[in-house]
Amino acid sequence: MKRLFLLEGVPGNLNLSSGDTAVALSTSAQRALEAQGVPHRITWDYGVEEALRREESSLWSRQLEWLDELDEGLIRRLPELDELRLRPALLFGYCWKTLLDNLYARGLEIHQLLKEERKDVVFCPRADRTAAWDEPFENLCASAPGLYAWWASTLCEKEGLPMERLISSADGAGSRPAVGRAAAGQPFRRALKRGLWKIQGALSPSRSGERLTLLFLESDHYLKDLLKEALEAGHRCFLASGDRILDLSEGGRTLWSDALPRKSDSSSRWLRAAQELSAADSPVWDRPQSWFGVSVRPWLSPLLAGWAGDLLPKVTQKTSSLRQFYDAWKIDFVITPAIAQGLQFPAVAACASSEKTQSVHIADGDGPEEAPSWDLTELFRSQHYFVPNGEFAGYFKERALSAKRPCAKIHVGTDRWKRYARLARQPGWHLQRWGNRLRLPDERPVVVYPLHKPEPDFYRLHRADYSPTWYGRLQKTLLETFAGIPDYLFIIKLFPSQDPAESSAAQWVARSGKKHLIVSRSPFPLWLPWANRVILDFPSTPLYETALAGVPFHLLLYRGLNLRPSALSVFQPALSRFETPEGAAQQVRSFLAQPRPRPLPFPPVENRPILKTLDSIRLAPCPG
């Protein structure tokens, strides 16, 4: 009997017979199978990527229509949403899109596997997926617990295929990467950072004339330089930290708190609205009704009901409370680089109905790719959006013109270009701050290979992205290539918060025993003064950092990823397209064989102060 093993986790006693096929559905399963030396395939091998690309355009339009339908249904039932100008589905649109992308992509994977491998199915889930349903909604949308199991059992039943379940071992478990020391120390560093900001606010000079009143939403992104600049300039600065808003300019006292739950007499109306929207005859199921011959309502309906009946009343209460706070303190701008968790959602939403407060989104990275999904994170939520250069601004202005809905006004401004321009002059001893205390073993030229930010095992459509398991295969192929080129020292640069124990690349390097392969978690910019060359396999912020630092680099661009034409013209001389990991490895060998590659001439940076722009638009009518 031939069997198809669908492995989200890996059992400790996996025993394959002749004719059996093992498919790794997750990076943890892929890592465990590689460590055990078990031959396996990934879903990419079954044409999943091509099928997803064919459907992307129509999926995008259907997703936006579904979000509009949700908002219209909620507003009809709950008039307070209209008073607050709150569009909950659009506010949480990227969360819902991530969930719908996950739902469709994982269903497509199982559908393609069962179509090509007509065998008895053995499914092994991840060990800890069953306990993840109590996570915050925004995290739940990304993790999608039990989704592979639901599709496997549902489609096997539809196709008449028997399915056996196995129990995975601890090696295949882990709903998210374990954090390393960088992430473990975050609470202390955040508290220290807030303390330093309070001291700086108390010592800041009083500003003559008009000053801005700014509320910064705390995040792990790039706001510290702008906040420091605002304090030094004497502007009134508030900081939203956890469930409190602190007045940094007046000793750090708490001005607003959400620590105590607010009572609401409308909870029954929200529950009733949630039940009506998630009911079988609700019009919201007209669009994501049937995928691969299966109704998706049984899986989506509980999430929709919980979101509308439990989370949204709390978000609406906070939005109303924050709007009153903004008006009472006459806040000019709420500034954030991300709307991804907790208080960020209602804090930005409250600006829409405030008397004068406007929301400002600062781009938290630099990417040259085409990504329609950015509309949901950058254009549709805020009233102003600051991007780091004119090329980036032109792209979003075109997106806004075609959106047919209120969009943020686009501005050029960043607090990072000055830091980028100094990258090549940063002293290498900064690496010691991140626990490396590294001494390079010899004088061989250094090649830095920064890995893309580790993500959970999910797809995001309508943006540049890889299947996680396929990206693991690409990494392994490149590492094998580096291992065979001892003329260089290769720095395998992990994302700072990633634990090497949860990195397939770090584990492969450890097993290889190659002394010229060195794993590092230090921030990528700190390596640029050491680097003779940089190899990039993804078009994101390190691409701009490397170009501005004047370090020769080569960008490996997969054929399925599209750059904006205006960005492509800038980076074209330093990139090559590839279709397979082996093709990427050949491009690496060619790049490293060049005797003296030249840095890419990069256009001058555009230093436009954000605070000056905010001062000029303070009295202008709010867009949208």
C-alpha positions as CSV (number, residue, x, y, z in Angstrom):
1,M,0.0,0.0,0.0
2,K,1.5,3.3,-1.1
3,R,0.9,6.3,1.3
4,L,1.2,10.1,1.1
5,F,2.6,11.5,4.3
6,L,1.5,15.1,4.8
7,L,3.8,16.4,7.5
8,E,3.2,19.6,9.3
9,G,5.0,18.0,12.3
10,V,7.2,14.9,12.2
11,P,6.6,11.8,14.4
12,G,9.6,10.3,16.2
13,N,9.0,6.9,14.6
14,L,8.4,7.9,10.9
15,N,8.8,4.8,8.8
16,L,8.5,5.2,5.1
17,S,8.1,2.1,2.8
18,S,8.9,1.8,-0.8
19,G,6.5,3.9,-2.9
20,D,5.6,6.2,0.0
21,T,5.9,10.0,-0.5
22,A,6.7,12.4,2.4
23,V,5.8,16.1,1.9
24,A,7.0,18.7,4.3
25,L,4.2,21.3,4.9
26,S,6.2,23.5,7.3
27,T,9.7,24.7,7.8
28,S,9.9,22.8,11.2
29,A,8.9,19.6,9.4
30,Q,11.4,20.3,6.7
31,R,14.2,20.9,9.2
32,A,13.4,17.7,11.1
33,L,13.3,15.6,7.9
34,E,16.6,17.0,6.7
35,A,18.2,16.3,10.1
36,Q,17.0,12.7,9.9
37,G,18.1,12.3,6.3
38,V,14.5,11.4,5.2
39,P,13.9,12.1,1.4
40,H,10.9,14.4,1.0
41,R,9.2,16.9,-1.2
42,I,7.6,20.2,-0.7
43,T,4.3,21.7,-2.0
44,W,6.3,23.9,-4.5
45,D,7.1,20.7,-6.4
46,Y,3.4,20.2,-7.2
47,G,2.8,23.4,-9.2
48,V,1.3,25.3,-6.2
49,E,3.3,28.5,-6.9
50,E,2.2,28.7,-10.6
51,A,-1.4,28.1,-9.6
52,L,-1.4,30.8,-6.9
53,R,0.1,33.4,-9.4
54,R,-2.7,32.6,-11.9
55,E,-5.4,33.4,-9.3
56,E,-3.8,36.4,-7.6
57,S,-5.4,39.2,-9.5
58,S,-9.0,37.9,-9.1
59,L,-8.4,37.0,-5.5
60,W,-7.3,40.5,-4.7
61,S,-10.5,42.1,-6.1
62,R,-12.7,39.5,-4.3
63,Q,-10.9,40.2,-1.0
64,L,-11.5,43.9,-1.2
65,E,-15.2,43.3,-2.1
66,W,-15.5,41.0,0.9
67,L,-14.1,43.6,3.3
68,D,-16.5,46.2,1.9
69,E,-19.4,43.8,2.4
70,L,-18.4,43.2,6.0
71,D,-18.2,46.9,6.7
72,E,-21.5,47.7,5.1
73,G,-23.2,44.9,7.1
74,L,-21.7,46.1,10.4
75,I,-22.6,49.8,9.8
76,R,-26.2,48.9,8.9
77,R,-26.6,47.2,12.2
78,L,-24.4,49.4,14.4
79,P,-24.8,53.1,13.7
80,E,-22.0,54.2,16.2
81,L,-19.5,52.9,13.6
82,D,-20.8,55.5,11.2
83,E,-20.5,58.3,13.8
84,L,-16.9,57.3,14.4
85,R,-16.2,56.9,10.7
86,L,-14.9,53.5,11.7
87,R,-14.6,50.8,9.0
88,P,-13.6,47.8,11.1
89,A,-13.0,45.3,8.3
90,L,-10.8,47.7,6.4
91,L,-9.0,48.6,9.7
92,F,-8.2,44.9,10.2
93,G,-8.0,44.3,6.5
94,Y,-4.5,43.1,6.4
95,C,-5.3,40.6,9.2
96,W,-8.3,39.3,7.2
97,K,-6.3,39.2,4.0
98,T,-3.5,37.2,5.7
99,L,-6.1,34.7,6.9
100,L,-7.9,34.4,3.5
101,D,-4.5,34.0,1.8
102,N,-3.6,31.3,4.2
103,L,-7.0,29.6,3.8
104,Y,-6.8,29.6,0.0
105,A,-3.1,28.7,-0.3
106,R,-3.2,25.8,2.1
107,G,-6.4,24.5,0.5
108,L,-4.7,24.7,-2.9
109,E,-1.6,22.9,-1.6
110,I,-3.7,19.9,-0.3
111,H,-5.9,20.0,-3.4
112,Q,-2.8,19.8,-5.7
113,L,-1.2,17.0,-3.6
114,L,-4.3,14.8,-3.6
115,K,-4.8,15.4,-7.4
116,E,-1.3,14.2,-8.2
117,E,-0.7,11.7,-5.5
118,R,-3.7,9.3,-5.4
119,K,-2.6,7.4,-2.3
120,D,-3.8,6.7,1.2
121,V,-3.1,9.8,3.3
122,V,-1.2,10.0,6.6
123,F,-1.4,13.4,8.2
124,C,0.8,14.6,11.1
125,P,-0.1,18.0,12.6
126,R,2.2,20.1,14.6
127,A,2.1,19.2,18.3
128,D,1.1,22.6,19.7
129,R,-1.4,23.9,17.2
130,T,-4.5,22.9,19.2
131,A,-3.8,25.4,22.0
132,A,-3.4,28.5,19.9
133,W,-7.0,29.7,19.5
134,D,-6.8,32.1,22.5
135,E,-4.2,34.3,20.8
136,P,-5.0,37.9,19.8
137,F,-7.0,38.1,16.5
138,E,-4.1,39.6,14.6
139,N,-1.8,36.8,15.6
140,L,-4.5,34.2,15.0
141,C,-4.9,35.3,11.4
142,A,-1.2,34.6,10.8
143,S,-0.9,31.3,12.6
144,A,-4.2,29.9,11.4
145,P,-4.1,26.9,13.8
146,G,-5.4,23.6,12.5
147,L,-5.9,24.9,8.9
148,Y,-3.8,22.1,7.3
149,A,-5.7,19.5,9.4
150,W,-9.0,20.9,8.4
151,W,-8.2,21.0,4.7
152,A,-6.7,17.5,4.7
153,S,-9.7,15.9,6.4
154,T,-12.2,17.8,4.4
155,L,-10.7,17.2,1.0
156,C,-9.9,13.6,1.8
157,E,-13.5,13.0,2.7
158,K,-14.6,14.8,-0.5
159,E,-12.2,12.7,-2.7
160,G,-13.1,9.4,-0.8
161,L,-9.5,8.9,0.4
162,P,-8.8,7.3,3.7
163,M,-6.8,9.5,6.1
164,E,-4.8,8.3,9.2
165,R,-3.5,10.8,11.8
166,L,-0.1,10.5,13.5
167,I,1.2,12.4,16.6
168,S,4.2,14.5,16.0
169,S,7.2,14.6,18.3
170,A,8.6,17.7,20.0
171,D,11.1,18.1,17.2
172,G,8.4,19.0,14.8
173,A,6.6,21.3,17.1
174,G,6.7,25.0,17.5
175,S,4.0,27.4,16.4
176,R,6.6,30.2,16.2
177,P,10.4,30.5,16.2
178,A,11.9,30.5,19.7
179,V,13.3,33.8,20.6
180,G,16.9,34.4,21.2
181,R,18.6,36.8,23.6
182,A,17.8,39.8,21.5
183,A,14.0,39.2,21.8
184,A,14.2,38.0,25.4
185,G,15.6,41.3,26.5
186,Q,13.0,43.4,24.9
187,P,10.9,44.3,28.0
188,F,14.0,45.6,29.8
189,R,15.2,47.6,26.8
190,R,11.8,49.1,26.2
191,A,11.5,50.2,29.8
192,L,15.0,51.7,29.7
193,K,14.2,53.4,26.4
194,R,11.0,54.9,27.8
195,G,13.0,56.2,30.8
196,L,15.6,57.8,28.6
197,W,12.9,59.5,26.6
198,K,11.3,60.8,29.8
199,I,14.6,62.3,30.9
200,Q,15.2,63.8,27.4
201,G,11.7,65.2,27.4
202,A,12.2,66.9,30.8
203,L,15.5,68.4,29.5
204,S,14.1,69.5,26.2
205,P,14.0,73.2,25.5
206,S,10.7,75.1,25.5
207,R,9.8,76.0,21.9
208,S,9.1,79.6,21.0
209,G,6.0,80.0,18.8
210,E,3.8,77.3,17.6
211,R,4.8,73.7,18.5
212,L,3.3,70.4,17.3
213,T,1.5,68.1,19.7
214,L,2.5,64.6,18.6
215,L,1.4,61.1,19.8
216,F,3.9,58.4,18.9
217,L,2.7,54.8,19.0
218,E,5.4,52.6,20.4
219,S,6.6,49.8,18.2
220,D,9.8,47.9,17.4
221,H,10.2,49.9,14.2
222,Y,12.0,53.1,13.2
223,L,10.5,55.9,15.3
224,K,13.3,56.6,17.8
225,D,15.2,59.1,15.7
226,L,12.0,61.1,14.8
227,L,10.9,61.1,18.5
228,K,14.3,62.2,19.6
229,E,14.3,65.0,17.0
230,A,10.8,66.1,18.1
231,L,11.8,66.3,21.7
232,E,15.0,68.2,21.0
233,A,13.0,70.7,18.9
234,G,10.7,71.4,21.8
235,H,7.5,69.8,20.4
236,R,5.0,68.3,22.8
237,C,5.4,64.6,22.6
238,F,3.2,61.8,23.9
239,L,4.0,58.1,23.8
240,A,1.4,55.3,23.7
241,S,3.1,52.4,25.6
242,G,1.1,49.3,26.4
243,D,-2.3,50.4,27.6
244,R,-1.2,53.9,28.6
245,I,-0.4,57.2,27.0
246,L,2.6,59.0,28.6
247,D,3.4,62.7,28.4
248,L,7.1,62.6,27.7
249,S,7.4,66.4,27.6
250,E,6.0,66.8,31.1
251,G,7.8,64.2,33.2
252,G,6.3,61.1,31.7
253,R,3.0,61.2,33.6
254,T,0.2,59.0,32.5
255,L,-2.6,61.0,30.7
256,W,-4.8,58.1,29.5
257,S,-5.1,54.5,30.5
258,D,-7.1,51.5,29.2
259,A,-6.1,49.3,32.1
260,L,-9.7,49.1,33.4
261,P,-12.4,47.6,31.2
262,R,-15.2,49.9,30.1
263,K,-18.7,48.7,30.5
264,S,-21.0,48.8,27.5
265,D,-24.8,48.5,27.2
266,S,-24.6,47.5,23.6
267,S,-22.9,44.1,23.9
268,S,-26.1,42.3,23.0
269,R,-26.4,44.3,19.8
270,W,-22.8,43.4,18.8
271,L,-23.4,39.7,19.5
272,R,-26.6,39.9,17.4
273,A,-24.8,41.6,14.6
274,A,-22.0,39.0,14.7
275,Q,-24.5,36.1,14.6
276,E,-26.4,37.6,11.6
277,L,-23.1,38.2,9.7
278,S,-21.8,34.7,10.3
279,A,-25.1,32.9,9.7
280,A,-25.4,30.5,6.8
281,D,-27.7,32.9,4.8
282,S,-25.5,36.0,5.3
283,P,-24.5,37.7,2.0
284,V,-20.9,37.8,3.2
285,W,-20.6,34.2,2.2
286,D,-21.4,35.0,-1.5
287,R,-17.7,35.5,-2.2
288,P,-15.5,33.1,-0.2
289,Q,-18.2,30.4,-0.3
290,S,-16.7,27.4,-2.1
291,W,-13.0,26.7,-2.8
292,F,-12.0,23.4,-4.4
293,G,-15.5,22.2,-4.1
294,V,-15.7,22.8,-0.3
295,S,-17.6,25.4,1.6
296,V,-15.2,27.5,3.7
297,R,-17.9,28.9,6.0
298,P,-17.5,26.2,8.7
299,W,-13.9,27.2,9.3
300,L,-14.3,31.0,8.8
301,S,-17.6,31.6,10.6
302,P,-16.4,31.1,14.2
303,L,-13.5,33.6,13.6
304,L,-15.9,36.1,12.1
305,A,-18.4,35.8,14.9
306,G,-15.6,36.2,17.6
307,W,-14.1,39.2,15.8
308,A,-17.4,41.0,15.4
309,G,-19.0,40.0,18.7
310,D,-16.0,40.2,21.1
311,L,-13.1,42.2,19.7
312,L,-14.9,45.0,17.8
313,P,-17.0,46.3,20.8
314,K,-13.7,46.8,22.7
315,V,-12.0,48.5,19.7
316,T,-15.0,50.8,19.2
317,Q,-15.0,51.8,22.9
318,K,-11.2,52.6,22.8
319,T,-11.7,54.5,19.5
320,S,-14.4,56.7,21.1
321,S,-12.3,57.2,24.2
322,L,-9.2,58.1,22.3
323,R,-11.1,60.5,20.0
324,Q,-12.2,62.4,23.2
325,F,-8.6,62.3,24.4
326,Y,-7.2,63.7,21.1
327,D,-9.7,66.6,21.1
328,A,-9.1,67.4,24.8
329,W,-5.4,67.6,24.3
330,K,-5.5,69.1,20.8
331,I,-3.2,66.5,19.4
332,D,-2.0,67.3,15.9
333,F,-0.7,64.0,14.6
334,V,-0.7,60.3,15.7
335,I,2.5,58.8,14.3
336,T,3.2,55.1,13.7
337,P,5.3,52.9,11.4
338,A,3.0,50.0,11.9
339,I,-0.6,49.1,12.7
340,A,-0.2,45.5,13.7
341,Q,-1.2,45.0,17.3
342,G,-3.0,46.2,20.4
343,L,-3.7,49.9,20.8
344,Q,-2.4,50.7,17.4
345,F,-5.7,49.8,15.7
346,P,-8.1,52.1,17.7
347,A,-5.4,54.8,18.1
348,V,-5.2,55.3,14.3
349,A,-9.0,54.8,13.8
350,A,-9.8,57.5,16.3
351,C,-8.2,60.1,14.0
352,A,-10.9,59.7,11.4
353,S,-13.6,61.4,13.6
354,S,-11.4,63.7,15.6
355,E,-11.7,67.5,15.3
356,K,-8.1,68.1,14.3
357,T,-6.0,65.0,14.8
358,Q,-4.5,63.4,11.7
359,S,-2.9,60.0,11.4
360,V,0.6,59.6,10.0
361,H,2.1,56.4,8.8
362,I,5.9,56.3,8.4
363,A,7.2,53.6,6.0
364,D,9.0,51.1,8.2
365,G,11.2,49.7,5.5
366,D,12.4,50.2,1.9
367,G,11.3,47.7,-0.7
368,P,11.5,48.0,-4.5
369,E,8.8,45.3,-5.2
370,E,5.3,45.7,-6.5
371,A,2.9,44.8,-3.7
372,P,-0.8,45.6,-4.0
373,S,-1.3,44.3,-0.5
374,W,0.5,47.4,0.8
375,D,-2.7,49.3,0.1
376,L,-4.3,47.7,3.2
377,T,-1.4,48.6,5.4
378,E,-0.2,51.9,4.0
379,L,-2.9,53.6,2.0
380,F,-6.3,52.8,3.4
381,R,-5.8,53.1,7.1
382,S,-4.0,56.5,7.6
383,Q,-4.5,60.0,6.3
384,H,-0.8,60.7,5.6
385,Y,1.9,58.3,4.4
386,F,5.6,59.2,4.4
387,V,8.0,57.2,2.1
388,P,11.8,57.5,1.8
389,N,12.2,58.6,-1.8
390,G,10.4,60.0,-4.8
391,E,10.4,56.7,-6.7
392,F,8.5,55.1,-3.9
393,A,6.1,58.0,-3.7
394,G,5.3,57.8,-7.4
395,Y,4.3,54.2,-7.0
396,F,1.9,54.9,-4.2
397,K,0.4,57.9,-5.9
398,E,-0.5,55.7,-8.8
399,R,-1.9,53.1,-6.4
400,A,-4.0,55.8,-4.8
401,L,-5.4,57.0,-8.1
402,S,-6.6,53.5,-9.0
403,A,-8.0,52.6,-5.6
404,K,-11.5,54.3,-5.9
405,R,-11.6,54.8,-2.2
406,P,-10.1,57.3,0.3
407,C,-6.4,57.0,0.5
408,A,-3.5,58.6,2.4
409,K,-1.8,61.6,1.0
410,I,1.7,60.7,0.0
411,H,4.8,62.6,1.2
412,V,8.5,62.1,0.8
413,G,10.3,62.1,4.1
414,T,12.4,59.8,6.3
415,D,14.6,59.8,9.4
416,R,16.7,56.9,8.1
417,W,18.5,58.3,5.1
418,K,21.1,60.1,7.3
419,R,21.8,56.9,9.1
420,Y,22.0,54.9,5.8
421,A,24.5,57.4,4.4
422,R,26.8,56.7,7.4
423,L,26.7,53.0,7.1
424,A,30.1,52.5,5.4
425,R,31.8,54.5,8.2
426,Q,30.3,52.7,11.2
427,P,33.1,51.1,13.3
428,G,33.1,47.3,13.4
429,W,33.3,47.1,17.2
430,H,29.6,47.8,17.4
431,L,29.1,44.1,16.7
432,Q,30.1,43.4,20.3
433,R,26.9,45.0,21.5
434,W,25.0,42.1,20.1
435,G,26.8,39.3,21.9
436,N,29.1,38.3,19.0
437,R,32.5,39.6,20.3
438,L,33.6,38.3,17.0
439,R,37.2,38.0,15.8
440,L,37.4,37.1,12.1
441,P,39.8,34.2,11.8
442,D,41.9,35.7,9.0
443,E,42.2,38.4,6.3
444,R,40.1,36.6,3.6
445,P,37.5,38.9,1.9
446,V,34.1,38.9,3.7
447,V,30.8,38.1,1.9
448,V,27.7,38.9,3.9
449,Y,24.5,36.9,3.2
450,P,21.5,38.4,5.1
451,L,18.6,36.0,5.4
452,H,15.0,37.3,4.9
453,K,13.0,38.0,8.0
454,P,11.7,34.7,9.4
455,E,8.0,34.3,9.1
456,P,5.6,31.7,10.3
457,D,4.6,29.0,7.8
458,F,2.1,31.0,5.8
459,Y,1.7,32.6,2.4
460,R,1.0,36.2,1.7
461,L,-0.2,36.9,-1.8
462,H,0.0,40.2,-3.7
463,R,3.4,41.0,-2.5
464,A,6.9,39.7,-3.0
465,D,7.2,36.5,-1.0
466,Y,8.4,32.9,-1.1
467,S,6.8,29.7,0.1
468,P,8.6,29.2,3.5
469,T,9.7,25.6,2.6
470,W,10.9,26.6,-0.8
471,Y,12.9,29.5,0.7
472,G,14.5,26.9,3.0
473,R,15.5,24.9,0.0
474,L,17.0,28.0,-1.6
475,Q,19.0,28.8,1.5
476,K,20.4,25.2,1.7
477,T,21.5,25.3,-1.9
478,L,23.3,28.6,-1.4
479,L,25.0,27.4,1.8
480,E,26.2,24.3,0.0
481,T,27.6,26.7,-2.7
482,F,29.4,28.8,0.0
483,A,30.8,25.7,1.6
484,G,32.6,24.9,-1.6
485,I,34.3,28.3,-1.9
486,P,36.9,28.6,0.9
487,D,38.5,31.7,-0.6
488,Y,36.0,33.9,1.3
489,L,34.6,34.2,4.8
490,F,30.8,34.0,4.5
491,I,28.7,35.7,7.2
492,I,25.3,34.1,7.4
493,K,23.3,37.0,8.8
494,L,20.2,35.8,10.7
495,F,17.5,38.2,11.6
496,P,18.4,39.7,15.0
497,S,15.5,38.2,16.9
498,Q,15.9,34.7,15.4
499,D,17.3,32.0,17.6
500,P,19.9,29.9,15.8
501,A,18.3,26.8,17.2
502,E,15.2,27.6,15.1
503,S,17.1,28.5,12.0
504,S,17.6,25.8,9.3
505,A,20.5,27.8,7.9
506,A,22.3,28.0,11.3
507,Q,21.7,24.3,11.9
508,W,23.1,23.4,8.5
509,V,26.2,25.5,9.1
510,A,26.8,23.8,12.5
511,R,26.5,20.4,10.9
512,S,28.8,21.3,8.0
513,G,31.8,22.1,10.3
514,K,33.0,24.7,7.7
515,K,35.1,27.3,9.5
516,H,34.7,29.9,6.8
517,L,30.9,29.9,7.3
518,I,30.0,32.2,10.3
519,V,26.5,32.7,11.7
520,S,25.6,36.1,13.1
521,R,22.5,37.7,14.6
522,S,24.0,41.2,14.6
523,P,22.0,43.9,12.7
524,F,22.9,43.8,9.0
525,P,24.1,47.5,8.8
526,L,26.8,46.8,11.4
527,W,28.4,44.2,9.0
528,L,28.6,46.6,6.0
529,P,32.0,48.2,7.1
530,W,33.5,44.7,7.1
531,A,31.8,43.5,3.9
532,N,33.7,43.2,0.6
533,R,30.6,41.9,-1.1
534,V,26.9,41.2,-0.2
535,I,24.6,38.5,-1.7
536,L,20.9,39.2,-1.4
537,D,18.1,36.7,-2.2
538,F,15.2,39.1,-1.5
539,P,14.5,42.7,-2.5
540,S,14.0,44.5,0.8
541,T,15.6,47.1,3.1
542,P,19.1,45.6,3.0
543,L,19.2,46.2,-0.7
544,Y,19.0,50.0,-0.1
545,E,21.4,49.8,2.9
546,T,24.0,48.0,0.8
547,A,23.7,50.4,-2.2
548,L,24.0,53.5,0.0
549,A,27.0,52.1,1.9
550,G,28.8,51.6,-1.5
551,V,29.4,47.8,-1.0
552,P,29.4,45.7,-4.2
553,F,26.4,43.4,-4.2
554,H,24.4,41.0,-6.3
555,L,20.6,40.6,-6.0
556,L,19.1,37.2,-6.8
557,L,15.6,37.9,-8.1
558,Y,13.2,34.9,-8.4
559,R,11.2,35.0,-11.7
560,G,7.9,35.2,-9.8
561,L,8.9,38.4,-7.9
562,N,8.2,41.7,-9.7
563,L,10.0,45.0,-9.0
564,R,8.5,48.3,-9.8
565,P,9.8,49.4,-13.3
566,S,11.2,52.6,-11.8
567,A,13.1,50.7,-9.1
568,L,14.2,48.0,-11.6
569,S,16.0,50.6,-13.7
570,V,18.1,51.6,-10.6
571,F,19.1,48.1,-9.5
572,Q,19.1,46.3,-12.9
573,P,23.0,46.3,-13.3
574,A,23.4,44.4,-10.0
575,L,20.7,41.7,-10.3
576,S,19.9,38.5,-12.1
577,R,16.8,36.4,-12.5
578,F,16.7,32.8,-11.6
579,E,14.1,30.0,-11.7
580,T,15.6,27.3,-9.6
581,P,17.9,27.2,-6.5
582,E,20.6,25.7,-8.7
583,G,20.3,28.7,-11.1
584,A,20.7,31.0,-8.1
585,A,23.8,29.2,-7.0
586,Q,25.4,29.5,-10.5
587,Q,24.8,33.3,-10.4
588,V,26.5,33.4,-7.0
589,R,29.6,31.6,-8.4
590,S,29.8,34.0,-11.3
591,F,29.5,37.0,-9.0
592,L,32.3,35.7,-6.7
593,A,34.5,34.9,-9.6
594,Q,34.6,38.6,-10.7
595,P,38.0,40.0,-9.6
596,R,36.9,43.5,-8.6
597,P,33.2,44.2,-8.8
598,R,32.2,47.9,-8.6
599,P,29.7,49.3,-6.3
600,L,26.4,50.3,-7.9
601,P,26.1,54.1,-8.4
602,F,23.2,55.1,-6.3
603,P,21.1,58.3,-6.8
604,P,21.5,61.0,-4.1
605,V,19.4,60.5,-1.0
606,E,16.4,62.8,-0.4
607,N,16.6,64.3,3.0
608,R,13.3,65.9,3.6
609,P,12.6,66.6,7.3
610,I,9.3,65.0,8.4
611,L,8.6,67.5,11.2
612,K,8.8,70.4,8.7
613,T,6.3,68.7,6.5
614,L,4.0,68.0,9.4
615,D,4.2,71.7,10.4
616,S,3.2,72.7,6.9
617,I,0.2,70.4,6.7
618,R,-1.1,70.9,10.3
619,L,-3.7,73.5,9.3
620,A,-4.5,71.9,6.0
621,P,-7.8,70.0,5.7
622,C,-7.6,66.4,6.6
623,P,-7.6,64.1,3.5
624,G,-10.3,61.6,3.0
